[in-house]
Amino acid sequence: MDVTRLSALSDAVMDVAKGEDLKTSLKRLIQNAVLITDCTYGALGSITSDGTLEDFTYVGMSDETADEIDTFPEGKGLLGHLLAVPQPLRVSVIADHPSSVGFPKGHPAMSGFLGVPIRIRNELYGSIYLTQKRNGKDFTEEDEKLVVVLASAAGVAIDSYRGHIAQSQVSVLAERERIARDLHDLVIQRLFASGISLQSVESDPSLSTTSLEKIKSTLDNLDSTVQQIRTTIFALQDDHPIEDVRTMILSEIASLSAVAGFQISNSFQGPVDTMIGEELANQVIPVIRELITNAIRHAEATKIDLVVLANQTYCEIRVVDNGKGYVAGERKSGLLNLERRALARGGEFEIIKDGISGTRTMWRASL
């Protein structure tokens, strides 16, 4: 193994160890894997509890090309083989492997393949996938050894990130507990003391009717404030962990499905969980709610399909329904707000009639 490749490997491992956010670290790791092995395409995919792939981080392919692909990898074919048999795998021609099932429509042609699993202790997290050596040759045993080291570094980075998240949640819960305790021990007790003082004054026969009314009004406000603070304390003491964006979206869909009276179809494409941060998630949920509510109440739809897509440059929400259809030029305030939200984030909002009936809407925001 030459000094140049060893140096590049060392730099790549150090990049992962910098402690950046996980999304940036994994993207940089795949970029380095592509560089070190001198190939065209690289990706990192994690697996779900049911064994399918999600959160694909890819390099070497433009977003326009990625958008043309019918379906994102789900863990079938050669990728599925790597999940079932999590050992490094080198293939000269992808199509010749017994597990190959071909590529989806719009997918670039690929030949050579190198896959290496990522483990976190004894848990299989996912895999690194590399294809198409630039020199037209096969991936070598040396390439494999280099990527195995990178996969180990990825496992350490992911494990560290999980530990950081867990510690952050513990810190958040501890801080919430402290605030709840202070609210109870300091604020509520002082409010009670103020209320008792006012009640003692209330019995003074020299007070005018106006003064008595003001005291009663103040006591009522104090009681209401105490109740609100108690509600806040109970909420702060709720130790449920912070939800990820996918869970938040699925929860919203469940609520909207109950309102609609039928199950709203939904799917996720791309690395939704890693690309959509908390700030954007707080906008995505209201967007989904507005689009689906419009389809239920105004379009009177009986079938609604939702797609949430994320890639390296933007997040996209698509909703298709079979309702009465959109009337061109008719933009209600809710839709105008959606358009303003999208434009504020360097995105766009589009709504069109879908055939004879139904509506297609697309909301996009830059990342």
C-alpha positions as CSV (number, residue, x, y, z in Angstrom):
1,M,0.0,0.0,0.0
2,D,1.6,3.2,-1.1
3,V,2.3,6.2,1.2
4,T,-0.1,8.5,-0.7
5,R,-3.1,6.2,-0.1
6,L,-2.1,5.7,3.6
7,S,-1.9,9.4,4.0
8,A,-5.3,9.9,2.4
9,L,-6.7,7.2,4.6
10,S,-5.3,8.9,7.7
11,D,-6.7,12.3,6.7
12,A,-10.1,10.6,6.1
13,V,-10.2,9.0,9.5
14,M,-9.2,12.3,11.1
15,D,-12.0,14.1,9.2
16,V,-14.5,11.7,10.8
17,A,-13.0,12.3,14.2
18,K,-13.4,16.1,14.0
19,G,-16.7,15.9,15.9
20,E,-18.9,17.6,13.3
21,D,-22.5,16.8,13.0
22,L,-23.2,13.3,11.9
23,K,-24.6,14.3,8.5
24,T,-21.5,16.2,7.6
25,S,-19.1,13.6,8.9
26,L,-20.8,10.8,6.9
27,K,-20.9,12.8,3.7
28,R,-17.2,13.7,4.1
29,L,-16.4,10.0,4.8
30,I,-18.1,8.9,1.5
31,Q,-16.4,11.6,-0.4
32,N,-13.0,10.4,1.0
33,A,-13.9,6.8,0.2
34,V,-14.6,7.7,-3.4
35,L,-11.4,9.7,-3.6
36,I,-9.2,7.0,-2.0
37,T,-10.6,4.2,-4.2
38,D,-10.7,6.4,-7.4
39,C,-14.3,5.6,-8.2
40,T,-17.3,7.6,-9.5
41,Y,-20.1,6.9,-7.2
42,G,-20.4,6.3,-3.4
43,A,-23.1,6.0,-0.9
44,L,-23.8,5.1,2.7
45,G,-27.1,3.6,3.7
46,S,-28.5,2.7,7.1
47,I,-31.0,0.0,7.8
48,T,-34.4,0.1,9.6
49,S,-35.6,-2.4,12.2
50,D,-37.4,-4.4,9.4
51,G,-34.2,-4.8,7.4
52,T,-34.9,-2.2,4.6
53,L,-32.6,0.7,3.7
54,E,-33.1,4.3,4.6
55,D,-31.2,7.6,4.9
56,F,-29.1,7.2,1.8
57,T,-26.1,9.6,1.7
58,Y,-24.7,9.7,-1.8
59,V,-21.9,11.4,-3.8
60,G,-21.0,11.5,-7.4
61,M,-24.6,11.8,-8.6
62,S,-26.3,15.2,-9.3
63,D,-29.6,15.9,-7.6
64,E,-31.2,16.2,-11.1
65,T,-30.0,12.6,-11.9
66,A,-31.2,11.4,-8.5
67,D,-34.7,12.9,-9.1
68,E,-35.0,10.9,-12.3
69,I,-34.6,7.6,-10.5
70,D,-38.0,5.9,-10.0
71,T,-37.4,4.5,-6.5
72,F,-34.6,4.9,-3.9
73,P,-32.7,1.7,-2.9
74,E,-34.8,-0.4,-0.5
75,G,-32.3,-3.1,0.3
76,K,-33.0,-5.5,-2.6
77,G,-30.6,-7.2,-5.0
78,L,-26.9,-6.8,-4.3
79,L,-27.6,-4.3,-1.5
80,G,-29.9,-6.8,0.1
81,H,-27.3,-9.5,-0.2
82,L,-24.8,-7.3,1.7
83,L,-27.4,-6.8,4.5
84,A,-28.1,-10.5,4.7
85,V,-24.4,-11.5,4.5
86,P,-22.7,-8.5,6.2
87,Q,-19.2,-9.1,4.9
88,P,-17.1,-7.0,2.5
89,L,-18.1,-7.8,-1.1
90,R,-16.3,-7.0,-4.4
91,V,-18.0,-7.6,-7.7
92,S,-16.5,-7.1,-11.2
93,V,-19.9,-6.8,-13.0
94,I,-23.0,-6.1,-10.9
95,A,-25.3,-7.7,-13.4
96,D,-23.4,-11.0,-13.2
97,H,-23.9,-11.4,-9.4
98,P,-26.7,-14.0,-8.6
99,S,-28.4,-11.5,-6.3
100,S,-28.5,-8.7,-8.9
101,V,-32.1,-7.5,-9.8
102,G,-31.1,-4.7,-12.1
103,F,-31.5,-0.9,-11.7
104,P,-34.6,1.1,-11.4
105,K,-35.7,3.4,-14.3
106,G,-33.5,6.5,-14.6
107,H,-30.6,5.0,-12.6
108,P,-27.1,5.5,-14.1
109,A,-25.3,2.5,-15.5
110,M,-22.9,0.9,-13.0
111,S,-20.5,-2.0,-13.3
112,G,-17.9,-2.7,-10.6
113,F,-19.0,-2.8,-7.0
114,L,-17.4,-2.7,-3.5
115,G,-19.6,-2.9,-0.4
116,V,-18.5,-2.9,3.2
117,P,-20.8,-3.2,6.2
118,I,-20.7,-0.7,9.1
119,R,-21.0,-2.1,12.5
120,I,-21.6,-0.3,15.8
121,R,-20.2,-2.8,18.4
122,N,-22.3,-5.9,17.6
123,E,-25.0,-4.1,15.7
124,L,-25.2,-3.8,11.9
125,Y,-25.9,-0.1,11.1
126,G,-25.7,-0.2,7.3
127,S,-23.1,-0.3,4.6
128,I,-20.7,1.8,2.4
129,Y,-21.3,1.3,-1.3
130,L,-18.8,2.2,-4.0
131,T,-19.2,1.7,-7.8
132,Q,-17.5,2.4,-11.1
133,K,-13.7,2.6,-10.8
134,R,-12.5,5.5,-13.0
135,N,-9.7,3.5,-14.6
136,G,-12.2,0.8,-15.8
137,K,-10.6,-1.8,-13.6
138,D,-12.0,-3.9,-10.8
139,F,-11.9,-2.8,-7.1
140,T,-8.8,-4.4,-5.5
141,E,-8.2,-6.1,-2.2
142,E,-6.3,-3.0,-1.2
143,D,-9.4,-0.9,-1.9
144,E,-11.4,-3.2,0.3
145,K,-8.9,-2.9,3.2
146,L,-9.0,0.9,3.0
147,V,-12.8,1.0,3.0
148,V,-13.0,-1.5,5.9
149,V,-10.9,1.0,7.9
150,L,-13.3,3.9,6.9
151,A,-16.3,1.7,7.8
152,S,-14.8,1.2,11.3
153,A,-14.3,5.0,11.6
154,A,-17.9,5.5,10.5
155,G,-19.1,3.1,13.2
156,V,-17.2,5.0,15.9
157,A,-18.5,8.3,14.7
158,I,-22.1,7.1,14.7
159,D,-21.7,5.5,18.1
160,S,-20.2,8.8,19.4
161,Y,-23.1,10.8,17.9
162,R,-25.7,8.5,19.6
163,G,-23.9,8.9,22.9
164,H,-23.9,12.6,22.5
165,I,-27.6,12.7,21.7
166,A,-28.4,10.5,24.7
167,Q,-26.3,12.7,26.9
168,S,-27.9,15.8,25.5
169,Q,-31.4,14.4,26.2
170,V,-30.3,13.6,29.8
171,S,-29.1,17.2,30.2
172,V,-32.3,18.6,28.8
173,L,-34.4,16.4,31.1
174,A,-32.3,17.4,34.1
175,E,-32.7,21.1,33.2
176,R,-36.4,20.7,32.7
177,E,-36.6,19.0,36.1
178,R,-34.7,21.9,37.7
179,I,-37.0,24.5,36.1
180,A,-40.1,22.6,37.2
181,R,-38.7,22.4,40.8
182,D,-37.9,26.1,40.8
183,L,-41.4,26.9,39.5
184,H,-43.0,24.9,42.3
185,D,-40.7,25.9,45.2
186,L,-40.3,29.5,44.3
187,V,-42.9,30.9,42.0
188,I,-46.0,29.0,43.2
189,Q,-45.2,29.5,46.8
190,R,-44.7,33.2,46.3
191,L,-48.0,33.4,44.4
192,F,-49.7,31.6,47.3
193,A,-48.2,34.0,49.8
194,S,-49.5,37.0,47.7
195,G,-52.9,35.5,47.5
196,I,-53.1,35.0,51.3
197,S,-52.0,38.6,51.8
198,L,-54.8,39.8,49.5
199,Q,-57.4,37.6,51.2
200,S,-56.5,39.1,54.6
201,V,-56.9,42.6,53.1
202,E,-60.2,41.6,51.5
203,S,-61.9,41.4,54.9
204,D,-61.1,45.1,55.7
205,P,-64.6,46.8,56.1
206,S,-63.1,50.2,55.1
207,L,-62.4,49.1,51.5
208,S,-64.6,50.5,48.8
209,T,-66.6,48.3,46.4
210,T,-64.2,49.2,43.6
211,S,-61.2,48.1,45.6
212,L,-62.9,44.8,46.6
213,E,-63.7,44.1,43.0
214,K,-60.0,44.7,42.0
215,I,-58.8,42.4,44.8
216,K,-61.2,39.6,43.8
217,S,-60.1,40.0,40.1
218,T,-56.5,39.8,41.2
219,L,-57.1,36.7,43.3
220,D,-58.9,35.1,40.3
221,N,-55.9,35.9,38.1
222,L,-53.5,34.5,40.7
223,D,-55.5,31.2,40.8
224,S,-55.5,31.0,37.0
225,T,-51.7,31.7,36.9
226,V,-51.1,28.9,39.5
227,Q,-53.1,26.4,37.4
228,Q,-51.1,27.4,34.3
229,I,-47.8,27.0,36.1
230,R,-48.9,23.6,37.4
231,T,-49.7,22.5,33.9
232,T,-46.3,23.7,32.8
233,I,-44.6,21.8,35.6
234,F,-46.4,18.5,34.6
235,A,-45.3,19.1,31.0
236,L,-41.7,19.8,32.0
237,Q,-41.6,16.6,34.1
238,D,-42.7,14.5,31.1
239,D,-39.6,12.4,30.3
240,H,-40.6,11.3,26.8
241,P,-37.5,11.6,24.5
242,I,-37.4,14.2,21.7
243,E,-39.1,12.8,18.6
244,D,-37.3,12.6,15.3
245,V,-38.8,14.2,12.2
246,R,-40.1,10.9,10.8
247,T,-42.0,10.1,14.0
248,M,-43.4,13.6,14.1
249,I,-44.7,13.3,10.5
250,L,-46.2,9.9,11.1
251,S,-47.9,11.1,14.2
252,E,-49.4,14.1,12.2
253,I,-50.5,11.7,9.4
254,A,-52.3,9.5,12.0
255,S,-54.2,12.4,13.4
256,L,-55.1,13.7,9.9
257,S,-56.2,10.2,8.8
258,A,-58.6,10.1,11.8
259,V,-60.1,13.3,10.6
260,A,-60.3,12.2,7.0
261,G,-61.9,8.8,7.9
262,F,-59.4,6.9,5.7
263,Q,-55.7,6.1,5.8
264,I,-53.5,8.7,4.2
265,S,-50.8,7.0,2.1
266,N,-47.2,8.1,2.9
267,S,-43.7,7.4,1.9
268,F,-40.2,8.8,2.6
269,Q,-37.4,9.2,0.0
270,G,-33.8,10.0,0.8
271,P,-32.2,10.8,4.2
272,V,-35.2,12.6,5.7
273,D,-34.1,12.0,9.3
274,T,-30.6,13.4,8.9
275,M,-31.2,16.2,6.4
276,I,-34.3,17.8,8.0
277,G,-33.2,19.5,11.2
278,E,-35.4,20.6,14.1
279,E,-35.9,24.2,12.7
280,L,-37.1,23.0,9.3
281,A,-39.2,20.2,10.9
282,N,-41.1,22.9,12.7
283,Q,-42.1,24.3,9.2
284,V,-42.6,20.9,7.5
285,I,-45.2,19.7,9.9
286,P,-47.6,22.8,9.4
287,V,-47.0,22.5,5.6
288,I,-48.1,18.9,5.6
289,R,-51.1,19.7,7.9
290,E,-52.2,22.6,5.6
291,L,-51.9,20.6,2.4
292,I,-53.7,17.5,3.6
293,T,-56.4,19.5,5.5
294,N,-57.1,21.4,2.2
295,A,-57.5,18.1,0.4
296,I,-59.9,16.7,3.0
297,R,-62.1,19.8,3.7
298,H,-62.1,21.8,0.4
299,A,-61.3,19.2,-2.3
300,E,-63.4,16.5,-0.5
301,A,-60.8,13.9,-1.4
302,T,-61.2,10.2,-0.6
303,K,-57.6,9.3,-1.4
304,I,-54.5,11.2,-0.5
305,D,-50.8,10.3,-1.1
306,L,-48.0,12.1,0.7
307,V,-44.3,11.9,-0.2
308,V,-41.6,13.5,1.9
309,L,-38.3,13.7,0.1
310,A,-34.9,15.0,1.2
311,N,-31.5,15.2,-0.5
312,Q,-28.3,17.2,-0.1
313,T,-29.8,20.4,-1.4
314,Y,-33.5,20.5,-0.6
315,C,-36.5,19.1,1.2
316,E,-39.7,18.5,-0.8
317,I,-43.3,17.7,0.3
318,R,-45.6,16.3,-2.4
319,V,-49.4,15.7,-1.9
320,V,-51.6,14.1,-4.5
321,D,-55.4,13.7,-4.0
322,N,-58.5,12.6,-6.0
323,G,-60.7,15.5,-5.0
324,K,-62.6,18.1,-6.9
325,G,-59.5,19.7,-8.4
326,Y,-57.7,23.0,-8.1
327,V,-59.2,26.1,-9.7
328,A,-56.4,28.1,-11.4
329,G,-56.0,31.6,-10.0
330,E,-57.7,30.7,-6.7
331,R,-55.2,31.1,-3.9
332,K,-56.6,31.1,-0.4
333,S,-54.6,32.7,2.5
334,G,-53.3,29.3,3.7
335,L,-51.9,28.5,0.3
336,L,-50.3,32.0,0.1
337,N,-48.7,31.4,3.4
338,L,-47.2,28.1,2.2
339,E,-45.8,29.9,-0.9
340,R,-44.3,32.6,1.3
341,R,-42.7,30.0,3.6
342,A,-41.1,28.2,0.6
343,L,-39.8,31.4,-0.9
344,A,-38.4,32.5,2.4
345,R,-36.2,29.4,2.4
346,G,-35.1,29.7,-1.3
347,G,-37.7,27.2,-2.4
348,E,-41.0,27.1,-4.3
349,F,-44.6,26.1,-4.1
350,E,-46.6,24.6,-6.9
351,I,-50.2,23.5,-7.2
352,I,-51.8,22.1,-10.3
353,K,-54.9,20.2,-11.4
354,D,-54.2,16.5,-11.8
355,G,-56.0,15.2,-14.9
356,I,-59.8,15.3,-14.9
357,S,-60.0,15.6,-11.1
358,G,-57.7,15.8,-8.2
359,T,-54.7,18.1,-7.3
360,R,-51.0,17.8,-7.1
361,T,-49.1,20.1,-4.8
362,M,-45.3,20.4,-4.3
363,W,-43.6,22.4,-1.5
364,R,-39.8,22.7,-1.6
365,A,-37.3,24.4,0.7
366,S,-33.6,24.6,0.3
367,L,-31.4,23.0,3.0
